[in-house]
């Protein structure tokens, strides 16, 4: 795992995973772009996890989009993971937001003991 301050990354199953934390600033947008350029091996996807971003600086989204274009990063292989992905995503960015789990830990599987079993 590589650590660049608020940017942590590792390679798993042929994909580059990057976890961002703290403020998504202009500097972070530029740093993560250069990190992708340096670390991406040309195969698999790039997953940028955004759940630990605390705030998004004005215009940092535009800086990120410009850097992705300037560095000719593989836009089709970059996925922004989490709700904050919409805030940092440039035009044509792919954002994946996982479905929220039901409260109480019940998955509605029909076999649980919580008393709210549902048929799927």
URSUL-V177463 format. One record per pair of residues at least 24 apart in sequence whose C-alpha atoms are under 10 Angstrom apart, sorted by sequence separation. I is the first residue (numbers start at 1). J is the second residue. D is the distance in whole Angstrom. If there is no record, write none. Layout:
I;J;D  I;J;D
This chain:
4;28;10  7;31;8  8;32;10  16;40;6  61;85;10  64;88;8  65;89;7  66;90;8  6;31;10  7;32;7  15;40;8  16;41;8  61;86;9  63;88;9  64;89;8  65;90;5  66;91;10  6;32;10  9;35;9  14;40;10  15;41;9  16;42;10  24;50;9  61;87;7  62;88;8  64;90;7  65;91;7  4;31;9  8;35;10  9;36;10  14;41;9  15;42;10  16;43;9  60;87;9  61;88;5  62;89;8  63;90;9  65;92;9  4;32;9  7;35;9  11;39;9  14;42;10  15;43;7  16;44;7  17;45;8  18;46;8  19;47;8  20;48;7  21;49;9  22;50;10  24;52;10  29;57;10  46;74;9  56;84;8  60;88;7  61;89;6  62;90;6  65;93;9  10;39;9  11;40;9  14;43;7  15;44;5  16;45;6  17;46;6  18;47;6  19;48;6  20;49;6  21;50;7  22;51;10  23;52;9  24;53;6  28;57;10  45;74;9  46;75;9  53;82;10  55;84;9  58;87;10  59;88;9  60;89;10  61;90;6  62;91;9  9;39;9  11;41;10  14;44;5  15;45;5  16;46;5  17;47;5  18;48;5  19;49;5  20;50;6  21;51;8  22;52;7  23;53;6  24;54;8  25;55;8  26;56;9  30;60;9  33;63;10  45;75;10  46;76;9  47;77;8  48;78;7  49;79;9  50;80;7  51;81;8  52;82;9  53;83;10  54;84;9  57;87;10  58;88;10  60;90;10  61;91;9  4;35;9  13;44;8  14;45;8  15;46;6  16;47;6  17;48;6  18;49;6  19;50;6  20;51;8  21;52;5  22;53;5  23;54;5  24;55;6  25;56;6  26;57;7  29;60;6  33;64;7  37;68;9  42;73;10  43;74;10  45;76;8  46;77;6  47;78;6  48;79;6  49;80;6  50;81;6  51;82;6  53;84;7  56;87;7  57;88;9  12;44;10  13;45;10  14;46;9  15;47;7  16;48;8  17;49;7  18;50;9  19;51;8  20;52;6  21;53;5  22;54;5  23;55;5  24;56;5  25;57;5  26;58;9  28;60;8  29;61;8  32;64;8  33;65;9  36;68;9  42;74;8  45;77;5  46;78;5  47;79;5  48;80;5  49;81;5  50;82;6  51;83;7  52;84;9  53;85;9  55;87;9  56;88;7  2;35;10  11;44;10  19;52;8  20;53;6  21;54;7  22;55;7  23;56;6  24;57;6  25;58;8  26;59;7  27;60;8  29;62;9  30;63;7  31;64;9  33;66;10  34;67;8  40;73;9  44;77;7  45;78;6  46;79;6  47;80;6  48;81;6  49;82;6  50;83;7  51;84;7  55;88;10  19;53;9  20;54;10  21;55;9  22;56;9  23;57;7  24;58;9  25;59;8  26;60;5  29;63;6  30;64;6  33;67;6  34;68;9  37;71;7  40;74;9  43;77;9  44;78;10  45;79;8  46;80;8  47;81;7  48;82;9  49;83;10  50;84;6  51;85;8  11;46;9  25;60;6  26;61;8  28;63;10  29;64;5  30;65;10  32;67;9  33;68;6  36;71;9  37;72;9  42;77;10  49;84;9  50;85;6  53;88;10  24;60;7  25;61;9  26;62;9  27;63;9  28;64;9  29;65;9  30;66;9  31;67;10  32;68;10  33;69;10  37;73;7  49;85;8  50;86;10  2;39;10  24;61;9  26;63;6  27;64;9  29;66;10  30;67;6  33;70;10  34;71;8  36;73;8  37;74;9  48;85;8  50;87;10  9;47;10  25;63;9  26;64;8  29;67;8  30;68;9  33;71;8  36;74;9  50;88;9  9;48;9  25;64;9  29;68;9  33;72;10  34;73;9  8;48;10  9;49;10  24;64;10  33;73;8  7;48;10  8;49;10  7;49;10  36;78;10  6;52;9  6;53;9  47;94;10  48;95;9  49;96;10  47;95;10  48;96;10  47;96;10  29;88;9  24;84;10  15;77;10  16;78;9  17;79;10  18;80;10  19;81;9  18;81;10  24;87;10  25;88;10  24;88;8
